[in-house]
Amino acid sequence: MGSKVKKMKKLAVKKPICFVKLVNQTSPKFAHNAIGANKDVIWSYEYWFESNASAKGSFELEMDLNKMKKKNENAQSKTMNDDAIRTVQNHVGKEYEVKLTSR
């Protein structure tokens, strides 16, 4: 190389985004009600890339009723949504930022 870099302004690189959205829940939605009704709880999600919102993937998560029965509904929701984010993150890879959305 015949030249020497004296000063270079760094370019901010933004990670591409993948969105995750809860689209459906079985009834009952939460562990304490499902245990009483002897039913499973399944939450359905969609995910898509910000760069191509028309192409969507989907998946379902089954709630572990034994682990969730002592948590309140807000904590159960947070756990399920965190698991959904983690599931998509593992699928798309670390080069994407995965965000939960309601839109």
MMTF fields as JSON, N, C-alpha, C and O atoms, coordinates in Angstrom:
{
  "mmtfVersion": "1.0.0",
  "mmtfProducer": "UNKNOWN",
  "numBonds": 411,
  "numAtoms": 412,
  "numGroups": 103,
  "numChains": 1,
  "numModels": 1,
  "chainsPerModel": [1],
  "groupsPerChain": [103],
  "chainIdList": ["A"],
  "bondAtomList": [4, 2, 8, 6, 12, 10, 16, 14, 20, 18, 24, 22, 28, 26, 32, 30, 36, 34, 40, 38, 44, 42, 48, 46, 52, 50, 56, 54, 60, 58, 64, 62, 68, 66, 72, 70, 76, 74, 80, 78, 84, 82, 88, 86, 92, 90, 96, 94, 100, 98, 104, 102, 108, 106, 112, 110, 116, 114, 120, 118, 124, 122, 128, 126, 132, 130, 136, 134, 140, 138, 144, 142, 148, 146, 152, 150, 156, 154, 160, 158, 164, 162, 168, 166, 172, 170, 176, 174, 180, 178, 184, 182, 188, 186, 192, 190, 196, 194, 200, 198, 204, 202, 208, 206, 212, 210, 216, 214, 220, 218, 224, 222, 228, 226, 232, 230, 236, 234, 240, 238, 244, 242, 248, 246, 252, 250, 256, 254, 260, 258, 264, 262, 268, 266, 272, 270, 276, 274, 280, 278, 284, 282, 288, 286, 292, 290, 296, 294, 300, 298, 304, 302, 308, 306, 312, 310, 316, 314, 320, 318, 324, 322, 328, 326, 332, 330, 336, 334, 340, 338, 344, 342, 348, 346, 352, 350, 356, 354, 360, 358, 364, 362, 368, 366, 372, 370, 376, 374, 380, 378, 384, 382, 388, 386, 392, 390, 396, 394, 400, 398, 404, 402, 408, 406],
  "bondOrderList": [1, 1, 1, 1, 1, 1, 1, 1, 1, 1, 1, 1, 1, 1, 1, 1, 1, 1, 1, 1, 1, 1, 1, 1, 1, 1, 1, 1, 1, 1, 1, 1, 1, 1, 1, 1, 1, 1, 1, 1, 1, 1, 1, 1, 1, 1, 1, 1, 1, 1, 1, 1, 1, 1, 1, 1, 1, 1, 1, 1, 1, 1, 1, 1, 1, 1, 1, 1, 1, 1, 1, 1, 1, 1, 1, 1, 1, 1, 1, 1, 1, 1, 1, 1, 1, 1, 1, 1, 1, 1, 1, 1, 1, 1, 1, 1, 1, 1, 1, 1, 1, 1],
  "groupList": [{"groupName": "MET", "atomNameList": ["N", "CA", "C", "O"], "elementList": ["N", "C", "C", "O"], "formalChargeList": [0, 0, 0, 0], "bondAtomList": [1, 0, 2, 1, 3, 2], "bondOrderList": [1, 1, 2], "singleLetterCode": "M", "chemCompType": "L-PEPTIDE LINKING"}, {"groupName": "GLY", "atomNameList": ["N", "CA", "C", "O"], "elementList": ["N", "C", "C", "O"], "formalChargeList": [0, 0, 0, 0], "bondAtomList": [1, 0, 2, 1, 3, 2], "bondOrderList": [1, 1, 2], "singleLetterCode": "G", "chemCompType": "PEPTIDE LINKING"}, {"groupName": "SER", "atomNameList": ["N", "CA", "C", "O"], "elementList": ["N", "C", "C", "O"], "formalChargeList": [0, 0, 0, 0], "bondAtomList": [1, 0, 2, 1, 3, 2], "bondOrderList": [1, 1, 2], "singleLetterCode": "S", "chemCompType": "L-PEPTIDE LINKING"}, {"groupName": "LYS", "atomNameList": ["N", "CA", "C", "O"], "elementList": ["N", "C", "C", "O"], "formalChargeList": [0, 0, 0, 0], "bondAtomList": [1, 0, 2, 1, 3, 2], "bondOrderList": [1, 1, 2], "singleLetterCode": "K", "chemCompType": "L-PEPTIDE LINKING"}, {"groupName": "VAL", "atomNameList": ["N", "CA", "C", "O"], "elementList": ["N", "C", "C", "O"], "formalChargeList": [0, 0, 0, 0], "bondAtomList": [1, 0, 2, 1, 3, 2], "bondOrderList": [1, 1, 2], "singleLetterCode": "V", "chemCompType": "L-PEPTIDE LINKING"}, {"groupName": "LEU", "atomNameList": ["N", "CA", "C", "O"], "elementList": ["N", "C", "C", "O"], "formalChargeList": [0, 0, 0, 0], "bondAtomList": [1, 0, 2, 1, 3, 2], "bondOrderList": [1, 1, 2], "singleLetterCode": "L", "chemCompType": "L-PEPTIDE LINKING"}, {"groupName": "ALA", "atomNameList": ["N", "CA", "C", "O"], "elementList": ["N", "C", "C", "O"], "formalChargeList": [0, 0, 0, 0], "bondAtomList": [1, 0, 2, 1, 3, 2], "bondOrderList": [1, 1, 2], "singleLetterCode": "A", "chemCompType": "L-PEPTIDE LINKING"}, {"groupName": "PRO", "atomNameList": ["N", "CA", "C", "O"], "elementList": ["N", "C", "C", "O"], "formalChargeList": [0, 0, 0, 0], "bondAtomList": [1, 0, 2, 1, 3, 2], "bondOrderList": [1, 1, 2], "singleLetterCode": "P", "chemCompType": "L-PEPTIDE LINKING"}, {"groupName": "ILE", "atomNameList": ["N", "CA", "C", "O"], "elementList": ["N", "C", "C", "O"], "formalChargeList": [0, 0, 0, 0], "bondAtomList": [1, 0, 2, 1, 3, 2], "bondOrderList": [1, 1, 2], "singleLetterCode": "I", "chemCompType": "L-PEPTIDE LINKING"}, {"groupName": "CYS", "atomNameList": ["N", "CA", "C", "O"], "elementList": ["N", "C", "C", "O"], "formalChargeList": [0, 0, 0, 0], "bondAtomList": [1, 0, 2, 1, 3, 2], "bondOrderList": [1, 1, 2], "singleLetterCode": "C", "chemCompType": "L-PEPTIDE LINKING"}, {"groupName": "PHE", "atomNameList": ["N", "CA", "C", "O"], "elementList": ["N", "C", "C", "O"], "formalChargeList": [0, 0, 0, 0], "bondAtomList": [1, 0, 2, 1, 3, 2], "bondOrderList": [1, 1, 2], "singleLetterCode": "F", "chemCompType": "L-PEPTIDE LINKING"}, {"groupName": "ASN", "atomNameList": ["N", "CA", "C", "O"], "elementList": ["N", "C", "C", "O"], "formalChargeList": [0, 0, 0, 0], "bondAtomList": [1, 0, 2, 1, 3, 2], "bondOrderList": [1, 1, 2], "singleLetterCode": "N", "chemCompType": "L-PEPTIDE LINKING"}, {"groupName": "GLN", "atomNameList": ["N", "CA", "C", "O"], "elementList": ["N", "C", "C", "O"], "formalChargeList": [0, 0, 0, 0], "bondAtomList": [1, 0, 2, 1, 3, 2], "bondOrderList": [1, 1, 2], "singleLetterCode": "Q", "chemCompType": "L-PEPTIDE LINKING"}, {"groupName": "THR", "atomNameList": ["N", "CA", "C", "O"], "elementList": ["N", "C", "C", "O"], "formalChargeList": [0, 0, 0, 0], "bondAtomList": [1, 0, 2, 1, 3, 2], "bondOrderList": [1, 1, 2], "singleLetterCode": "T", "chemCompType": "L-PEPTIDE LINKING"}, {"groupName": "HIS", "atomNameList": ["N", "CA", "C", "O"], "elementList": ["N", "C", "C", "O"], "formalChargeList": [0, 0, 0, 0], "bondAtomList": [1, 0, 2, 1, 3, 2], "bondOrderList": [1, 1, 2], "singleLetterCode": "H", "chemCompType": "L-PEPTIDE LINKING"}, {"groupName": "ASP", "atomNameList": ["N", "CA", "C", "O"], "elementList": ["N", "C", "C", "O"], "formalChargeList": [0, 0, 0, 0], "bondAtomList": [1, 0, 2, 1, 3, 2], "bondOrderList": [1, 1, 2], "singleLetterCode": "D", "chemCompType": "L-PEPTIDE LINKING"}, {"groupName": "TRP", "atomNameList": ["N", "CA", "C", "O"], "elementList": ["N", "C", "C", "O"], "formalChargeList": [0, 0, 0, 0], "bondAtomList": [1, 0, 2, 1, 3, 2], "bondOrderList": [1, 1, 2], "singleLetterCode": "W", "chemCompType": "L-PEPTIDE LINKING"}, {"groupName": "TYR", "atomNameList": ["N", "CA", "C", "O"], "elementList": ["N", "C", "C", "O"], "formalChargeList": [0, 0, 0, 0], "bondAtomList": [1, 0, 2, 1, 3, 2], "bondOrderList": [1, 1, 2], "singleLetterCode": "Y", "chemCompType": "L-PEPTIDE LINKING"}, {"groupName": "GLU", "atomNameList": ["N", "CA", "C", "O"], "elementList": ["N", "C", "C", "O"], "formalChargeList": [0, 0, 0, 0], "bondAtomList": [1, 0, 2, 1, 3, 2], "bondOrderList": [1, 1, 2], "singleLetterCode": "E", "chemCompType": "L-PEPTIDE LINKING"}, {"groupName": "ARG", "atomNameList": ["N", "CA", "C", "O"], "elementList": ["N", "C", "C", "O"], "formalChargeList": [0, 0, 0, 0], "bondAtomList": [1, 0, 2, 1, 3, 2], "bondOrderList": [1, 1, 2], "singleLetterCode": "R", "chemCompType": "L-PEPTIDE LINKING"}],
  "groupTypeList": [0, 1, 2, 3, 4, 3, 3, 0, 3, 3, 5, 6, 4, 3, 3, 7, 8, 9, 10, 4, 3, 5, 4, 11, 12, 13, 2, 7, 3, 10, 6, 14, 11, 6, 8, 1, 6, 11, 3, 15, 4, 8, 16, 2, 17, 18, 17, 16, 10, 18, 2, 11, 6, 2, 6, 3, 1, 2, 10, 18, 5, 18, 0, 15, 5, 11, 3, 0, 3, 3, 3, 11, 18, 11, 6, 12, 2, 3, 13, 0, 11, 15, 15, 6, 8, 19, 13, 4, 12, 11, 14, 4, 1, 3, 18, 17, 18, 4, 3, 5, 13, 2, 19],
  "groupIdList": [1, 2, 3, 4, 5, 6, 7, 8, 9, 10, 11, 12, 13, 14, 15, 16, 17, 18, 19, 20, 21, 22, 23, 24, 25, 26, 27, 28, 29, 30, 31, 32, 33, 34, 35, 36, 37, 38, 39, 40, 41, 42, 43, 44, 45, 46, 47, 48, 49, 50, 51, 52, 53, 54, 55, 56, 57, 58, 59, 60, 61, 62, 63, 64, 65, 66, 67, 68, 69, 70, 71, 72, 73, 74, 75, 76, 77, 78, 79, 80, 81, 82, 83, 84, 85, 86, 87, 88, 89, 90, 91, 92, 93, 94, 95, 96, 97, 98, 99, 100, 101, 102, 103],
  "secStructList": [7, 7, 7, 7, 7, 7, 7, 7, 7, 7, 7, 7, 7, 7, 7, 7, 3, 3, 3, 3, 3, 3, 3, 3, 3, 7, 1, 1, 7, 1, 2, 2, 2, 2, 2, 2, 2, 6, 7, 7, 7, 3, 3, 3, 3, 3, 3, 3, 3, 6, 6, 3, 3, 3, 3, 3, 3, 3, 3, 3, 3, 3, 7, 7, 2, 2, 2, 2, 6, 6, 1, 7, 2, 2, 2, 2, 2, 2, 2, 2, 2, 2, 2, 2, 2, 2, 2, 2, 2, 2, 2, 2, 7, 6, 6, 1, 3, 3, 3, 3, 7, 7, 7],
  "xCoordList": [0.855, 0.0, 0.891, 1.804, 0.622, 1.469, 0.965, 1.529, -0.073, -0.598, -0.817, -0.82, -0.997, -1.159, -2.428, -2.601, -3.3, -4.54, -4.184, -3.592, -4.543, -4.265, -5.447, -5.287, -6.626, -7.8, -8.988, -9.186, -9.772, -10.957, -12.128, -12.035, -13.205, -14.401, -15.082, -15.323, -15.386, -16.04, -17.493, -18.184, -17.928, -19.299, -20.113, -19.727, -21.225, -22.082, -22.84, -23.531, -22.702, -23.363, -24.52, -24.333, -25.709, -26.911, -27.225, -27.198, -27.52, -27.913, -29.28, -30.156, -29.477, -30.818, -31.756, -31.319, -33.036, -33.999, -34.946, -35.382, -35.247, -36.258, -37.317, -36.994, -38.574, -39.661, -40.372, -40.471, -40.865, -41.646, -42.95, -42.955, -44.057, -45.359, -46.208, -46.298, -46.827, -47.798, -49.068, -49.603, -49.562, -50.747, -51.949, -53.081, -51.72, -52.843, -52.446, -51.279, -53.437, -53.255, -54.444, -55.575, -54.177, -55.277, -56.055, -55.592, -57.212, -57.997, -58.078, -58.501, -57.697, -57.188, -55.772, -55.033, -55.422, -54.136, -53.022, -51.844, -53.386, -52.39, -52.453, -53.463, -51.352, -51.14, -52.191, -52.726, -52.493, -53.389, -54.778, -55.403, -55.262, -56.558, -56.472, -57.402, -55.372, -55.199, -55.085, -55.621, -54.396, -54.259, -55.636, -55.963, -56.44, -57.787, -58.67, -59.535, -58.461, -59.267, -58.642, -59.227, -57.458, -56.72, -56.469, -56.719, -55.971, -55.68, -54.252, -53.652, -53.724, -52.418, -52.579, -53.652, -51.499, -51.485, -50.469, -49.287, -50.942, -50.09, -50.208, -51.31, -49.065, -49.022, -48.398, -47.35, -49.043, -48.573, -47.951, -48.487, -46.824, -46.075, -45.795, -45.735, -45.626, -45.109, -43.799, -43.579, -42.941, -41.716, -41.392, -41.729, -40.734, -40.366, -39.197, -38.912, -38.53, -37.421, -37.951, -38.856, -37.393, -37.778, -37.644, -38.438, -36.661, -36.397, -37.387, -37.435, -38.185, -39.149, -40.34, -40.477, -41.186, -42.31, -43.388, -44.232, -43.379, -44.415, -44.125, -45.04, -42.88, -42.516, -42.444, -41.558, -43.39, -43.468, -43.332, -43.852, -42.616, -42.54, -43.432, -43.887, -43.683, -44.513, -44.041, -43.365, -44.414, -44.095, -45.015, -45.664, -45.066, -45.872, -44.984, -44.041, -45.303, -44.632, -45.666, -46.723, -45.354, -46.229, -45.709, -44.536, -46.593, -46.228, -45.96, -46.728, -44.878, -44.583, -45.392, -44.978, -46.529, -47.467, -46.869, -47.152, -46.051, -45.448, -44.5, -44.432, -43.771, -42.845, -43.565, -43.075, -44.718, -45.414, -46.506, -46.959, -46.936, -48.129, -48.006, -49.021, -46.804, -46.629, -46.368, -46.282, -46.243, -45.997, -47.33, -48.313, -47.354, -48.568, -48.648, -47.706, -49.771, -49.985, -48.969, -48.546, -48.575, -47.561, -46.23, -45.567, -45.842, -44.58, -44.658, -43.672, -45.821, -45.991, -45.867, -45.211, -46.489, -46.397, -44.961, -44.493, -44.261, -42.87, -42.011, -41.192, -42.196, -41.422, -41.694, -40.761, -42.959, -43.304, -42.73, -42.179, -42.855, -42.329, -40.809, -40.23, -40.159, -38.696, -38.268, -37.277, -39.03, -38.729, -38.922, -38.16, -39.93, -40.171, -39.006, -38.533, -38.554, -37.412, -36.18, -35.47, -35.931, -34.772, -34.88, -33.881, -36.077, -36.294, -35.947, -35.25, -36.433, -36.15, -34.675, -34.066, -34.098, -32.672, -31.815, -30.863, -32.147, -31.403, -31.594, -30.697, -32.754, -33.061, -32.371, -31.81, -32.41, -31.882, -30.411, -29.749, -29.89, -28.486, -28.247, -29.121, -27.063, -26.691, -26.513, -26.426, -26.457, -26.297, -27.581, -27.571, -28.687, -29.958, -30.305, -30.024, -30.918, -31.51, -32.959, -33.681, -33.389, -34.758, -35.556, -35.166, -36.695, -37.536, -38.968, -39.493, -39.594, -41.011, -41.812, -41.454, -42.897, -43.74, -45.2, -45.544, -46.057, -47.497, -48.167, -49.392, -47.386, -47.975, -48.099, -48.576],
  "yCoordList": [-1.173, 0.0, 1.222, 1.34, 2.125, 3.294, 4.513, 5.596, 4.369, 5.525, 5.151, 3.98, 6.174, 5.992, 6.728, 7.911, 6.026, 6.641, 7.507, 7.029, 8.776, 9.685, 9.775, 9.713, 9.919, 10.042, 9.509, 9.845, 8.674, 8.117, 8.189, 7.73, 8.756, 8.817, 7.45, 6.914, 6.898, 5.595, 5.721, 6.679, 4.747, 4.687, 3.85, 2.729, 4.389, 3.634, 2.586, 2.91, 1.348, 0.253, -0.23, -0.634, -0.179, -0.594, -2.045, -2.426, -2.838, -4.22, -4.255, -3.464, -5.16, -5.324, -5.87, -6.562, -5.555, -5.898, -6.991, -7.008, -7.899, -8.919, -8.71, -8.673, -8.575, -8.342, -9.648, -10.553, -9.726, -10.869, -10.329, -9.34, -10.987, -10.52, -11.703, -12.718, -11.564, -12.541, -12.366, -11.26, -13.448, -13.332, -14.117, -13.841, -15.093, -15.88, -16.602, -16.928, -16.838, -17.605, -18.541, -18.188, -19.732, -20.632, -20.099, -19.206, -20.642, -20.278, -21.51, -22.565, -21.417, -20.268, -19.881, -20.671, -18.626, -18.062, -18.286, -18.241, -18.527, -18.549, -19.855, -20.558, -20.15, -21.446, -21.796, -22.905, -20.876, -21.227, -21.628, -22.526, -20.978, -21.334, -22.631, -23.437, -22.831, -24.025, -25.279, -26.329, -25.174, -26.334, -26.749, -27.935, -25.775, -26.064, -26.666, -27.49, -26.263, -26.765, -27.997, -28.576, -28.397, -29.531, -29.352, -30.259, -28.166, -27.844, -27.338, -26.847, -27.465, -26.904, -25.436, -25.006, -24.678, -23.279, -23.129, -23.434, -22.661, -22.48, -21.031, -20.511, -20.389, -19.021, -19.085, -19.704, -18.445, -18.427, -17.068, -16.02, -17.113, -15.906, -15.874, -16.912, -14.668, -14.441, -13.67, -12.964, -13.817, -13.018, -12.654, -13.386, -11.516, -11.031, -10.073, -9.532, -9.88, -8.943, -7.563, -7.436, -6.548, -5.173, -4.89, -4.141, -5.479, -5.236, -5.933, -5.626, -6.878, -7.606, -8.025, -9.196, -7.075, -7.323, -8.216, -8.731, -8.407, -9.237, -10.734, -11.549, -11.102, -12.507, -12.79, -12.294, -13.597, -13.853, -15.33, -16.184, -15.608, -16.956, -17.044, -16.023, -18.256, -18.419, -19.62, -20.511, -19.621, -20.732, -20.676, -19.661, -21.773, -21.856, -22.242, -23.02, -21.682, -22.044, -22.612, -22.018, -23.756, -24.336, -23.943, -24.143, -23.387, -22.947, -24.163, -25.125, -24.108, -25.134, -24.793, -23.955, -25.431, -25.079, -25.249, -24.456, -26.27, -26.488, -25.36, -24.986, -24.818, -23.719, -22.389, -21.487, -22.263, -20.975, -20.824, -19.707, -21.908, -21.842, -20.892, -20.399, -20.624, -19.722, -18.278, -17.392, -18.041, -16.682, -15.992, -16.643, -14.664, -13.924, -13.81, -14.172, -13.309, -13.258, -12.374, -12.701, -11.27, -10.404, -11.133, -11.035, -11.857, -12.607, -13.743, -14.041, -14.379, -15.427, -14.846, -15.435, -13.706, -13.046, -12.683, -12.922, -12.108, -11.714, -12.93, -12.877, -14.015, -15.225, -15.777, -16.143, -15.84, -16.367, -15.475, -15.978, -14.169, -13.251, -13.283, -13.208, -13.392, -13.529, -14.819, -14.841, -15.901, -17.166, -17.047, -17.634, -16.296, -16.092, -15.32, -15.676, -14.282, -13.508, -14.403, -14.37, -15.19, -16.089, -17.135, -17.458, -17.654, -18.641, -18.049, -18.678, -16.842, -16.187, -15.82, -15.981, -15.33, -14.965, -16.167, -16.047, -17.323, -18.544, -18.95, -19.533, -18.643, -19.012, -18.088, -18.561, -16.788, -15.838, -15.503, -15.042, -15.729, -15.469, -14.129, -13.262, -13.984, -12.803, -11.545, -10.444, -11.7, -10.506, -9.678, -8.561, -10.224, -9.488, -9.083, -9.805, -7.92, -7.494, -7.954, -7.651, -8.676, -9.199, -8.386, -8.243, -7.853, -7.001, -7.495, -7.912, -7.447, -7.752, -6.532, -5.403, -6.752, -5.671, -6.045, -7.22, -5.032, -5.29, -4.786, -4.83, -4.312, -3.778, -4.809, -4.505],
  "zCoordList": [0.0, 0.0, 0.0, 0.817, -0.915, -1.073, -0.329, -0.48, 0.463, 1.193, 2.656, 3.034, 3.444, 4.878, 5.316, 5.022, 6.012, 6.5, 7.695, 8.662, 7.627, 8.731, 9.682, 10.901, 9.112, 9.954, 9.169, 8.001, 9.833, 9.185, 10.152, 11.29, 9.702, 10.529, 10.47, 9.389, 11.629, 11.675, 11.259, 11.607, 10.519, 10.051, 11.036, 11.368, 11.498, 12.415, 11.605, 10.64, 12.006, 11.311, 12.18, 13.328, 11.609, 12.317, 11.953, 10.783, 12.969, 12.716, 12.051, 12.402, 11.095, 10.542, 11.624, 12.543, 11.503, 12.55, 12.068, 10.917, 12.988, 12.779, 13.864, 15.051, 13.457, 14.403, 14.739, 13.91, 15.977, 16.456, 17.027, 17.76, 16.684, 17.153, 17.615, 16.926, 18.783, 19.26, 18.443, 18.364, 17.829, 16.977, 17.499, 17.103, 18.386, 18.882, 20.166, 20.386, 20.993, 22.22, 22.376, 22.042, 22.883, 23.168, 24.366, 25.076, 24.573, 25.746, 26.625, 26.151, 27.86, 28.599, 28.175, 27.587, 28.5, 28.088, 29.098, 28.744, 30.351, 31.424, 32.227, 32.229, 32.9, 33.542, 34.593, 34.581, 35.493, 36.595, 36.087, 36.65, 35.038, 34.456, 33.65, 33.671, 32.947, 32.119, 32.975, 32.617, 34.092, 34.982, 35.488, 35.501, 35.905, 36.379, 35.297, 35.59, 34.058, 32.934, 32.277, 31.361, 32.74, 32.186, 30.676, 29.883, 30.299, 28.901, 28.76, 29.716, 27.555, 27.231, 26.848, 26.425, 27.004, 26.613, 25.475, 25.639, 24.335, 23.161, 22.706, 22.533, 22.516, 21.998, 20.609, 20.42, 19.641, 18.252, 17.926, 18.284, 17.248, 16.893, 15.4, 14.741, 14.88, 13.543, 13.68, 14.664, 12.685, 12.648, 11.204, 10.274, 11.034, 9.707, 9.826, 10.894, 8.699, 8.644, 8.281, 7.457, 8.887, 8.593, 7.09, 6.523, 6.47, 5.051, 4.116, 2.925, 4.654, 3.821, 4.68, 5.035, 5.006, 5.924, 5.325, 6.058, 4.026, 3.419, 3.548, 3.424, 3.794, 3.975, 5.472, 6.167, 5.961, 7.403, 7.7, 6.983, 8.783, 9.313, 10.538, 11.054, 11.006, 12.196, 12.997, 12.482, 14.265, 15.155, 16.362, 16.615, 17.103, 18.311, 19.477, 19.334, 20.636, 21.876, 22.844, 23.055, 23.423, 24.435, 25.813, 26.129, 26.618, 27.957, 28.851, 28.849, 29.602, 30.608, 31.853, 32.654, 32.017, 33.086, 34.476, 35.374, 34.657, 35.978, 36.376, 37.547, 35.404, 35.699, 35.848, 36.528, 35.22, 35.19, 36.242, 36.491, 36.86, 37.712, 38.893, 39.386, 39.354, 40.502, 40.09, 40.94, 38.789, 38.305, 38.022, 37.668, 38.184, 37.822, 36.297, 35.593, 35.796, 34.352, 33.632, 32.523, 34.243, 33.617, 33.485, 32.453, 34.517, 34.476, 33.462, 32.788, 33.349, 32.346, 30.935, 30.076, 30.698, 29.387, 29.065, 27.952, 30.029, 29.808, 29.468, 28.551, 30.198, 29.946, 28.553, 27.837, 28.165, 26.836, 25.734, 24.756, 25.887, 24.873, 24.811, 23.727, 25.968, 25.99, 25.293, 24.564, 25.527, 24.852, 23.342, 22.572, 22.914, 21.48, 20.853, 19.774, 21.52, 21.029, 20.923, 19.917, 21.942, 21.958, 20.83, 20.188, 20.598, 19.539, 18.175, 17.38, 17.909, 16.628, 16.531, 15.474, 17.622, 17.616, 17.259, 16.488, 17.816, 17.503, 16.041, 15.432, 15.488, 14.104, 13.095, 12.107, 13.337, 12.354, 12.558, 11.628, 13.757, 14.026, 14.7, 14.732, 15.229, 16.013, 15.172, 15.716, 13.832, 13.001, 12.93, 12.413, 13.449, 13.479, 14.901, 15.859, 15.018, 16.282, 16.249, 15.3, 17.266, 17.319, 18.325, 19.484, 17.854, 18.706, 18.705, 17.673, 19.866, 19.997, 19.567, 19.904, 18.821, 18.364, 18.52, 18.645, 18.514, 18.547, 17.277, 17.166, 16.325, 15.087, 14.01, 12.916]
}
